[in-house]
């Protein structure tokens, strides 16, 4: 399993797609966006689910955490069954978020990857995308890395996704 952690608009999804191209075997890509999109709309508009504040802050409630726990267990089950899985994550809780994954992934071989991107660059990408709450990229750029341990880090500020994917793939050997 490969876990990519980085803030919004840091390039995680693009790197994940490039990893699928460069890795010799088929890999599934699943991310936090997959989880949020699968939730009922009522949980994306509720303080018990997940809220996207006008300033870009993301607040998660207990119902979100319950579904997230089930999702993490499901993704882990796929990896245990032999599927290569690339997880595109945003550790809003920093080290606490990583610990939730580590607990579920006990015994699974994992490559922990930090995806860094300068706040100004991520903010420009966010604006160009137009599908994110303005401010989310800046709010998450450093927050998601606090206390998180990585096997490797890549910086997408000046590197293209394919170059980052090749660097990551070289560490799987």
GROMACS elastic network, one bead per residue, 0.5 to 0.9 nm:
[ bonds ]
;  ai    aj funct       b0    kb
    1    27     6  0.89695   500
    1    76     6  0.86292   500
    1    79     6  0.64859   500
    1    83     6  0.83143   500
    1    84     6  0.57890   500
    1    86     6  0.59066   500
    1    87     6  0.76234   500
    1   108     6  0.74492   500
    1   109     6  0.62702   500
    1   111     6  0.63460   500
    1   112     6  0.86490   500
    2    84     6  0.80879   500
    2    85     6  0.63426   500
    2    87     6  0.61487   500
    2    88     6  0.86659   500
    2   109     6  0.86079   500
    2   110     6  0.56091   500
    2   112     6  0.61862   500
    2   113     6  0.72187   500
    2   172     6  0.89533   500
    3    85     6  0.83055   500
    3    86     6  0.58976   500
    3    88     6  0.63896   500
    3    89     6  0.70218   500
    3   110     6  0.70606   500
    3   111     6  0.62332   500
    3   112     6  0.51085   500
    3   113     6  0.59140   500
    3   114     6  0.84090   500
    4    12     6  0.64211   500
    4    13     6  0.88650   500
    4    15     6  0.87458   500
    4    16     6  0.79897   500
    4    86     6  0.72758   500
    4    87     6  0.58902   500
    4    88     6  0.50462   500
    4    89     6  0.58726   500
    4    90     6  0.82410   500
    4   111     6  0.84941   500
    4   112     6  0.65156   500
    4   114     6  0.60285   500
    4   115     6  0.65156   500
    5    12     6  0.73070   500
    5    87     6  0.82297   500
    5    88     6  0.63900   500
    5    90     6  0.54027   500
    5    91     6  0.64208   500
    5   112     6  0.78392   500
    5   113     6  0.62162   500
    5   114     6  0.51460   500
    5   115     6  0.57510   500
    5   116     6  0.85373   500
    5   144     6  0.73706   500
    5   145     6  0.77072   500
    6     9     6  0.83195   500
    6    10     6  0.60727   500
    6    11     6  0.79983   500
    6    12     6  0.66931   500
    6    88     6  0.81890   500
    6    89     6  0.67209   500
    6    90     6  0.54796   500
    6    91     6  0.72551   500
    6   113     6  0.86572   500
    6   114     6  0.61137   500
    6   116     6  0.61497   500
    6   117     6  0.81108   500
    6   140     6  0.77963   500
    6   141     6  0.70953   500
    6   142     6  0.84801   500
    6   144     6  0.62063   500
    6   145     6  0.71404   500
    7    10     6  0.55467   500
    7    11     6  0.85544   500
    7    12     6  0.83668   500
    7    89     6  0.83532   500
    7    90     6  0.57823   500
    7    91     6  0.79521   500
    7    92     6  0.84139   500
    7   115     6  0.77422   500
    7   116     6  0.76861   500
    7   117     6  0.80398   500
    7   122     6  0.82607   500
    7   136     6  0.81051   500
    7   137     6  0.60168   500
    7   138     6  0.81762   500
    7   139     6  0.81522   500
    7   142     6  0.74892   500
    7   143     6  0.78644   500
    7   144     6  0.61647   500
    7   145     6  0.84309   500
    8    11     6  0.79125   500
    8    12     6  0.83226   500
    8    90     6  0.72961   500
    8   122     6  0.73149   500
    8   123     6  0.87816   500
    8   126     6  0.76649   500
    8   132     6  0.83231   500
    8   136     6  0.63864   500
    8   138     6  0.82401   500
    8   139     6  0.87600   500
    8   140     6  0.64874   500
    8   141     6  0.73404   500
    9    12     6  0.75044   500
    9    13     6  0.86592   500
    9   117     6  0.84089   500
    9   121     6  0.86910   500
    9   122     6  0.52074   500
    9   123     6  0.73868   500
    9   124     6  0.87668   500
    9   125     6  0.60357   500
    9   126     6  0.56871   500
    9   129     6  0.85333   500
    9   132     6  0.87263   500
    9   136     6  0.86245   500
    9   137     6  0.60098   500
    9   141     6  0.89268   500
   10    13     6  0.85675   500
   10   115     6  0.66040   500
   10   116     6  0.64488   500
   10   117     6  0.53304   500
   10   118     6  0.82638   500
   10   119     6  0.86688   500
   10   121     6  0.82822   500
   10   122     6  0.55594   500
   10   125     6  0.81610   500
   10   126     6  0.89673   500
   10   137     6  0.76090   500
   10   141     6  0.77077   500
   10   155     6  0.85762   500
   10   156     6  0.67274   500
   10   157     6  0.81506   500
   11    14     6  0.53619   500
   11    15     6  0.61578   500
   11    16     6  0.86210   500
   11   115     6  0.73614   500
   11   116     6  0.85675   500
   11   117     6  0.79998   500
   11   122     6  0.83695   500
   11   156     6  0.66217   500
   11   160     6  0.88505   500
   11   161     6  0.68738   500
   12    15     6  0.51528   500
   12    16     6  0.60830   500
   12    17     6  0.87273   500
   12    88     6  0.59987   500
   12    89     6  0.79551   500
   12   115     6  0.66345   500
   12   161     6  0.82907   500
   13    17     6  0.63096   500
   13    18     6  0.86615   500
   13    29     6  0.84943   500
   13    31     6  0.81508   500
   13    88     6  0.63746   500
   14    17     6  0.52238   500
   14    18     6  0.62737   500
   14    19     6  0.86302   500
   14   161     6  0.58856   500
   14   162     6  0.81828   500
   14   165     6  0.89975   500
   15    19     6  0.60355   500
   15    20     6  0.86383   500
   15   160     6  0.85322   500
   15   162     6  0.64966   500
   15   163     6  0.86879   500
   15   164     6  0.66632   500
   15   165     6  0.55278   500
   16    19     6  0.50169   500
   16    20     6  0.63986   500
   16    21     6  0.88877   500
   16    29     6  0.65825   500
   16    30     6  0.89997   500
   16    86     6  0.65892   500
   16    87     6  0.80278   500
   16    88     6  0.71653   500
   16   161     6  0.84568   500
   16   165     6  0.73880   500
   17    20     6  0.51328   500
   17    21     6  0.66617   500
   17    29     6  0.75805   500
   17   161     6  0.87156   500
   17   162     6  0.88194   500
   17   165     6  0.86594   500
   18    21     6  0.50287   500
   18    22     6  0.63783   500
   18    23     6  0.86260   500
   18   161     6  0.66425   500
   18   162     6  0.54390   500
   18   163     6  0.87924   500
   18   164     6  0.85683   500
   18   165     6  0.58266   500
   18   166     6  0.82862   500
   19    22     6  0.51580   500
   19    23     6  0.57922   500
   19    27     6  0.82578   500
   19    86     6  0.84259   500
   19   161     6  0.88840   500
   19   162     6  0.75971   500
   19   164     6  0.87520   500
   19   165     6  0.51025   500
   19   166     6  0.73135   500
   19   168     6  0.80310   500
   19   169     6  0.70137   500
   20    23     6  0.56848   500
   20    24     6  0.83183   500
   20    25     6  0.81731   500
   20    26     6  0.66647   500
   20    27     6  0.58723   500
   20    28     6  0.77558   500
   20    29     6  0.80233   500
   20    86     6  0.86331   500
   20   165     6  0.88259   500
   21    24     6  0.80018   500
   21    26     6  0.86241   500
   21   162     6  0.89335   500
   21   165     6  0.89502   500
   22    25     6  0.88290   500
   22   162     6  0.84388   500
   22   165     6  0.73927   500
   22   166     6  0.69329   500
   22   169     6  0.73815   500
   23    26     6  0.72562   500
   23    27     6  0.77756   500
   23   165     6  0.89628   500
   23   166     6  0.87025   500
   23   169     6  0.66355   500
   24    27     6  0.89806   500
   25    84     6  0.78390   500
   26    83     6  0.81539   500
   26    84     6  0.68452   500
   26    85     6  0.89687   500
   27    83     6  0.67827   500
   27    85     6  0.54000   500
   27    86     6  0.67142   500
   28    83     6  0.72736   500
   28    84     6  0.61033   500
   28    86     6  0.60100   500
   28    87     6  0.84074   500
   29    84     6  0.86652   500
   29    85     6  0.59042   500
   29    87     6  0.59650   500
   29    88     6  0.72361   500
   30    33     6  0.80698   500
   30    34     6  0.61790   500
   30    35     6  0.82940   500
   30    75     6  0.80340   500
   30    85     6  0.72927   500
   30    86     6  0.62813   500
   30    87     6  0.50684   500
   30    88     6  0.61135   500
   30    89     6  0.86086   500
   31    34     6  0.50888   500
   31    35     6  0.67195   500
   31    36     6  0.89034   500
   31    86     6  0.80634   500
   31    87     6  0.52386   500
   31    89     6  0.56134   500
   31    90     6  0.85949   500
   32    35     6  0.50805   500
   32    36     6  0.63067   500
   32    37     6  0.85932   500
   32    68     6  0.87918   500
   32    87     6  0.79662   500
   32    88     6  0.63573   500
   32    89     6  0.53582   500
   32    90     6  0.68671   500
   33    36     6  0.50482   500
   33    37     6  0.59542   500
   33    38     6  0.84486   500
   33    88     6  0.81941   500
   33    89     6  0.82776   500
   34    37     6  0.52406   500
   34    38     6  0.62032   500
   34    39     6  0.88905   500
   35    38     6  0.51766   500
   35    39     6  0.65323   500
   35    67     6  0.84020   500
   35    68     6  0.73625   500
   35    71     6  0.72301   500
   36    39     6  0.53204   500
   36    40     6  0.84437   500
   36    43     6  0.87971   500
   36    44     6  0.76036   500
   36    50     6  0.81821   500
   36    64     6  0.88063   500
   37    40     6  0.79161   500
   37    41     6  0.84609   500
   38    41     6  0.88479   500
   39    42     6  0.80880   500
   39    43     6  0.65489   500
   39    44     6  0.74475   500
   39    49     6  0.89652   500
   39    64     6  0.86604   500
   39    67     6  0.84560   500
   40    43     6  0.56759   500
   40    44     6  0.71672   500
   41    44     6  0.51771   500
   41    45     6  0.66722   500
   41    46     6  0.89481   500
   42    45     6  0.53653   500
   42    46     6  0.63246   500
   42    49     6  0.78979   500
   43    46     6  0.51809   500
   43    47     6  0.78452   500
   43    48     6  0.69369   500
   43    50     6  0.61255   500
   43    51     6  0.81811   500
   43    63     6  0.77576   500
   43    64     6  0.73267   500
   44    47     6  0.83753   500
   44    48     6  0.89200   500
   44    49     6  0.58698   500
   44    50     6  0.50222   500
   44    51     6  0.58533   500
   44    52     6  0.79647   500
   44    64     6  0.89551   500
   45    48     6  0.87215   500
   45    49     6  0.71397   500
   45    50     6  0.68409   500
   45    51     6  0.60024   500
   45    52     6  0.82935   500
   46    49     6  0.51841   500
   46    50     6  0.63873   500
   46    51     6  0.63973   500
   46    61     6  0.82012   500
   47    50     6  0.63713   500
   47    51     6  0.63069   500
   47    59     6  0.76175   500
   47    60     6  0.71190   500
   47    61     6  0.57650   500
   47    62     6  0.85625   500
   47    63     6  0.89333   500
   48    51     6  0.85454   500
   48    60     6  0.69531   500
   48    62     6  0.53998   500
   48    63     6  0.53098   500
   48    64     6  0.66755   500
   48    65     6  0.89305   500
   49    59     6  0.82702   500
   49    60     6  0.57752   500
   49    62     6  0.66534   500
   49    63     6  0.52264   500
   49    65     6  0.78610   500
   50    58     6  0.70292   500
   50    59     6  0.56974   500
   50    61     6  0.61062   500
   50    63     6  0.84815   500
   50    64     6  0.61770   500
   51    57     6  0.81533   500
   51    58     6  0.56964   500
   51    59     6  0.51283   500
   51    60     6  0.63815   500
   51    61     6  0.83352   500
   52    55     6  0.81868   500
   52    56     6  0.62989   500
   52    57     6  0.60050   500
   52    59     6  0.66183   500
   52    60     6  0.89589   500
   52   133     6  0.72324   500
   52   136     6  0.86609   500
   53    56     6  0.53897   500
   53    57     6  0.51384   500
   53    58     6  0.61977   500
   53    59     6  0.76378   500
   53   133     6  0.77947   500
   53   136     6  0.89515   500
   54    57     6  0.73182   500
   54   133     6  0.66049   500
   54   134     6  0.74970   500
   54   135     6  0.81021   500
   55   133     6  0.72720   500
   55   134     6  0.66403   500
   55   135     6  0.54862   500
   55   136     6  0.71302   500
   55   139     6  0.85603   500
   56   132     6  0.82483   500
   56   133     6  0.53411   500
   56   134     6  0.57490   500
   56   137     6  0.75487   500
   56   138     6  0.81436   500
   56   139     6  0.66215   500
   56   140     6  0.86873   500
   57   133     6  0.86491   500
   57   135     6  0.75321   500
   57   136     6  0.60926   500
   57   139     6  0.66519   500
   57   140     6  0.82616   500
   58    92     6  0.79296   500
   58   136     6  0.77600   500
   59    92     6  0.88623   500
   60    63     6  0.83028   500
   60    64     6  0.61377   500
   60    65     6  0.71717   500
   61    64     6  0.54588   500
   61    65     6  0.64000   500
   61    66     6  0.89265   500
   62    66     6  0.62211   500
   62    67     6  0.87697   500
   63    66     6  0.51056   500
   63    67     6  0.64045   500
   63    68     6  0.85121   500
   64    67     6  0.52709   500
   64    68     6  0.59425   500
   64    69     6  0.85659   500
   65    69     6  0.60302   500
   65    70     6  0.86383   500
   66    69     6  0.52848   500
   66    70     6  0.65411   500
   66    71     6  0.87561   500
   67    70     6  0.51210   500
   67    71     6  0.60971   500
   67    72     6  0.86271   500
   68    72     6  0.60665   500
   68    73     6  0.85508   500
   69    72     6  0.51723   500
   69    73     6  0.62741   500
   69    74     6  0.86395   500
   69   100     6  0.79512   500
   69   101     6  0.88507   500
   69   104     6  0.88151   500
   70    73     6  0.51290   500
   70    74     6  0.61711   500
   70    75     6  0.87166   500
   71    75     6  0.61479   500
   71    76     6  0.84673   500
   72    75     6  0.51781   500
   72    76     6  0.60642   500
   72    77     6  0.85495   500
   72   100     6  0.83170   500
   72   101     6  0.67890   500
   72   104     6  0.70193   500
   72   105     6  0.87608   500
   73    76     6  0.50368   500
   73    77     6  0.61169   500
   73    78     6  0.88027   500
   73   101     6  0.86542   500
   73   104     6  0.61612   500
   73   105     6  0.83100   500
   74    77     6  0.50277   500
   74    78     6  0.64916   500
   74    79     6  0.88925   500
   75    78     6  0.52165   500
   75    79     6  0.65644   500
   75    80     6  0.88134   500
   75    85     6  0.77436   500
   75    87     6  0.84804   500
   76    79     6  0.50879   500
   76    80     6  0.61633   500
   76    81     6  0.85730   500
   76    85     6  0.86309   500
   76   101     6  0.86711   500
   76   104     6  0.66770   500
   76   105     6  0.61177   500
   76   108     6  0.81171   500
   77    81     6  0.61051   500
   77    82     6  0.88039   500
   77    83     6  0.89828   500
   77   105     6  0.89660   500
   78    81     6  0.50561   500
   78    82     6  0.66485   500
   78    83     6  0.56370   500
   78    84     6  0.80551   500
   78    85     6  0.75629   500
   79    82     6  0.52576   500
   79    84     6  0.60525   500
   79    85     6  0.61186   500
   79   105     6  0.88564   500
   79   108     6  0.74875   500
   80    83     6  0.72343   500
   80   105     6  0.87675   500
   80   107     6  0.89211   500
   80   108     6  0.68316   500
   90    93     6  0.86312   500
   90    94     6  0.85784   500
   90    97     6  0.85454   500
   90   140     6  0.82046   500
   90   144     6  0.62938   500
   91    94     6  0.50024   500
   91    95     6  0.76012   500
   91    96     6  0.80352   500
   91    97     6  0.52067   500
   91    98     6  0.67603   500
   91   140     6  0.88552   500
   91   143     6  0.80904   500
   91   145     6  0.72463   500
   91   146     6  0.88788   500
   91   148     6  0.85755   500
   92    95     6  0.89435   500
   92    96     6  0.86632   500
   92    97     6  0.68386   500
   92   140     6  0.73287   500
   92   143     6  0.67394   500
   92   144     6  0.51215   500
   92   145     6  0.85731   500
   93    96     6  0.53080   500
   93    97     6  0.50037   500
   93    98     6  0.80406   500
   93   143     6  0.77995   500
   93   144     6  0.66269   500
   93   145     6  0.88548   500
   93   146     6  0.81002   500
   94    97     6  0.54592   500
   94    98     6  0.66262   500
   94    99     6  0.89098   500
   94   143     6  0.66205   500
   94   145     6  0.55647   500
   94   147     6  0.59185   500
   94   148     6  0.58628   500
   95    98     6  0.50490   500
   95    99     6  0.61674   500
   95   100     6  0.88218   500
   95   144     6  0.82914   500
   95   145     6  0.76484   500
   95   146     6  0.63715   500
   95   149     6  0.77942   500
   96    99     6  0.50551   500
   96   100     6  0.64961   500
   96   101     6  0.89993   500
   96   147     6  0.83805   500
   96   148     6  0.84114   500
   97   100     6  0.52937   500
   97   101     6  0.67687   500
   97   102     6  0.88344   500
   97   144     6  0.88000   500
   97   148     6  0.85887   500
   98   101     6  0.52264   500
   98   102     6  0.61205   500
   98   103     6  0.86789   500
   98   148     6  0.66375   500
   98   149     6  0.83188   500
   99   103     6  0.60430   500
   99   104     6  0.86510   500
   99   148     6  0.89516   500
  100   103     6  0.54065   500
  100   104     6  0.66615   500
  100   105     6  0.87651   500
  101   104     6  0.52767   500
  101   105     6  0.59741   500
  101   106     6  0.86306   500
  102   106     6  0.60281   500
  103   106     6  0.56260   500
  104   107     6  0.88785   500
  104   108     6  0.88539   500
  105   108     6  0.52628   500
  105   109     6  0.80114   500
  105   110     6  0.78780   500
  106   109     6  0.84717   500
  107   110     6  0.89594   500
  111   150     6  0.78205   500
  111   151     6  0.61806   500
  111   152     6  0.79198   500
  111   168     6  0.87301   500
  111   171     6  0.81108   500
  111   172     6  0.73261   500
  112   149     6  0.74345   500
  112   151     6  0.52100   500
  112   152     6  0.67204   500
  112   153     6  0.84630   500
  113   149     6  0.86707   500
  113   150     6  0.54796   500
  113   151     6  0.60999   500
  113   152     6  0.51572   500
  113   153     6  0.54362   500
  113   154     6  0.75742   500
  113   168     6  0.77099   500
  114   145     6  0.73873   500
  114   148     6  0.84260   500
  114   149     6  0.83516   500
  114   150     6  0.60614   500
  114   151     6  0.81270   500
  114   152     6  0.64334   500
  114   154     6  0.63458   500
  114   155     6  0.82869   500
  115   145     6  0.88973   500
  115   152     6  0.89543   500
  115   153     6  0.59565   500
  115   154     6  0.53443   500
  115   155     6  0.59525   500
  115   156     6  0.70764   500
  116   141     6  0.73154   500
  116   142     6  0.82429   500
  116   145     6  0.85369   500
  116   153     6  0.71369   500
  116   154     6  0.60829   500
  116   156     6  0.61822   500
  116   157     6  0.74578   500
  117   120     6  0.83679   500
  117   121     6  0.67446   500
  117   122     6  0.62041   500
  117   141     6  0.68456   500
  117   142     6  0.89709   500
  117   154     6  0.85402   500
  117   155     6  0.54435   500
  117   156     6  0.51856   500
  117   158     6  0.84623   500
  118   121     6  0.53725   500
  118   122     6  0.62644   500
  118   123     6  0.85706   500
  118   138     6  0.87393   500
  118   141     6  0.71268   500
  118   142     6  0.89772   500
  118   155     6  0.81427   500
  118   156     6  0.80386   500
  118   157     6  0.57085   500
  119   122     6  0.51458   500
  119   123     6  0.59779   500
  119   124     6  0.86011   500
  119   137     6  0.67290   500
  119   138     6  0.51529   500
  119   139     6  0.84039   500
  119   140     6  0.84794   500
  119   141     6  0.56176   500
  119   142     6  0.81456   500
  119   157     6  0.88810   500
  120   123     6  0.50562   500
  120   124     6  0.62567   500
  120   125     6  0.87350   500
  120   137     6  0.86288   500
  120   138     6  0.72958   500
  121   124     6  0.51164   500
  121   125     6  0.63006   500
  121   126     6  0.85891   500
  121   156     6  0.89148   500
  121   157     6  0.63677   500
  122   125     6  0.50406   500
  122   126     6  0.60582   500
  122   127     6  0.86697   500
  122   137     6  0.56444   500
  122   138     6  0.70529   500
  122   141     6  0.76800   500
  122   157     6  0.79681   500
  123   127     6  0.62775   500
  123   128     6  0.86753   500
  123   134     6  0.77977   500
  123   135     6  0.71544   500
  123   136     6  0.79789   500
  123   137     6  0.53945   500
  123   138     6  0.60214   500
  124   127     6  0.51546   500
  124   128     6  0.62515   500
  124   129     6  0.86749   500
  124   137     6  0.89051   500
  125   128     6  0.50291   500
  125   129     6  0.61061   500
  125   130     6  0.86769   500
  125   137     6  0.85954   500
  126   129     6  0.51875   500
  126   130     6  0.63655   500
  126   131     6  0.75504   500
  126   132     6  0.62847   500
  126   133     6  0.81446   500
  126   134     6  0.70101   500
  126   135     6  0.83466   500
  126   136     6  0.80426   500
  126   137     6  0.65944   500
  127   130     6  0.53497   500
  127   131     6  0.82083   500
  127   132     6  0.77939   500
  127   133     6  0.88997   500
  127   134     6  0.69804   500
  128   131     6  0.86528   500
  129   132     6  0.71686   500
  130   133     6  0.80578   500
  130   134     6  0.84552   500
  131   134     6  0.89597   500
  132   135     6  0.84583   500
  132   136     6  0.71205   500
  132   137     6  0.85527   500
  133   136     6  0.58699   500
  133   137     6  0.86130   500
  134   137     6  0.74974   500
  134   138     6  0.85725   500
  135   138     6  0.53765   500
  135   139     6  0.60526   500
  135   140     6  0.86350   500
  136   139     6  0.51261   500
  136   140     6  0.61446   500
  136   141     6  0.84893   500
  137   140     6  0.53228   500
  137   141     6  0.58671   500
  138   141     6  0.53766   500
  138   142     6  0.80945   500
  139   142     6  0.74809   500
  139   143     6  0.69562   500
  140   144     6  0.57673   500
  140   145     6  0.86278   500
  141   144     6  0.66856   500
  141   145     6  0.79130   500
  142   145     6  0.56298   500
  142   146     6  0.68501   500
  143   146     6  0.56165   500
  144   147     6  0.86090   500
  144   148     6  0.78760   500
  145   148     6  0.53143   500
  145   149     6  0.82549   500
  146   149     6  0.89049   500
  149   152     6  0.89455   500
  150   153     6  0.66789   500
  151   171     6  0.85204   500
  152   167     6  0.89379   500
  152   168     6  0.73549   500
  152   171     6  0.78938   500
  153   168     6  0.83701   500
  154   159     6  0.82848   500
  154   164     6  0.61939   500
  154   165     6  0.89987   500
  154   167     6  0.79392   500
  154   168     6  0.80305   500
  155   158     6  0.70341   500
  155   159     6  0.65487   500
  155   164     6  0.77719   500
  156   160     6  0.63387   500
  156   161     6  0.70046   500
  156   164     6  0.73914   500
  157   160     6  0.83198   500
  159   162     6  0.83223   500
  159   163     6  0.64096   500
  159   164     6  0.66429   500
  160   163     6  0.54242   500
  160   164     6  0.64530   500
  160   165     6  0.87722   500
  161   164     6  0.50798   500
  161   165     6  0.60708   500
  161   166     6  0.86750   500
  162   166     6  0.62084   500
  162   167     6  0.86740   500
  163   166     6  0.52168   500
  163   167     6  0.63879   500
  163   168     6  0.87612   500
  164   167     6  0.51207   500
  164   168     6  0.62299   500
  164   169     6  0.85877   500
  165   168     6  0.50801   500
  165   169     6  0.59909   500
  165   170     6  0.85553   500
  166   169     6  0.50121   500
  166   170     6  0.61447   500
  166   171     6  0.88582   500
  167   170     6  0.52848   500
  167   171     6  0.68651   500
  168   171     6  0.53544   500
  168   172     6  0.70345   500
  169   172     6  0.53518   500
  169   173     6  0.74572   500
  170   173     6  0.59765   500
